[in-house]
């Protein structure tokens, strides 16, 4: 599934009926508040939703995710999401589109969207991200959002993402919103033992070292490696490792 393509389809359904701007939004004020109240390392950015591009990304992104700032695009940012969380993400965005589409006039600017997902750092490890954003401008050609992504790995341990609509200026809030299951989750193709072996291979261990650490024979390890090549239709162990990490199977 091309997640970026599906995301653009979702965003293309945004209504063009209302035009406006969040007059109270000031990025300098938001930066000061973020420095005071954020519970972990964070970065912020602006997304032009209609054009599906990043308008800007704060330099703190490099500290949180570890990637060079100049390499960051919306497509790349979405690609870092854990594969198991992608269906939740797309289902959330469908729900967000419906919710914001039902807001009238200035109500559009009085809600903060909030959900979480896992993102892959440049070192290959996944962290839990709290994703929050508000709409700051909407017209025929542009829908601008201001987003803040915070590392909450130490605060939320369970993996299932949740969606909330946080009301501001007296508007009601909606927590842990139930969403339609439009996009279905994918399943693992590796067994538990195969995932153990793929992790060990990724760390640089040989078949003999893996056999000794797992208390199994080298023949068993080699058999698992052949099975993983067959399952993924990969041509090498390195390709198996790349496929496994890309799809979140380990």
Secondary structure, DSSP 8 states (H G I E B T S, - for coil): --HHHHHHHHHTT---S--EE-TT--HHHHHHHHHHH-SS-EEEEEEETTTTEEEEE-TTHHHHH---GGG--HHHHHHTB-HHHHHHHHHHHHHHHHHHHT--GGGGGGEEEEEEEEEE-TTS-EEEEEEEEEEEEE-SS-EEEEEEEEE-TTT-------EEEEE-TT---B-S------S------S-HHHHHHHHHHHTT--HHHHHHHHTS-HHHHHHHHHHHHHHHT-SSHHHHHHHHHHTT--
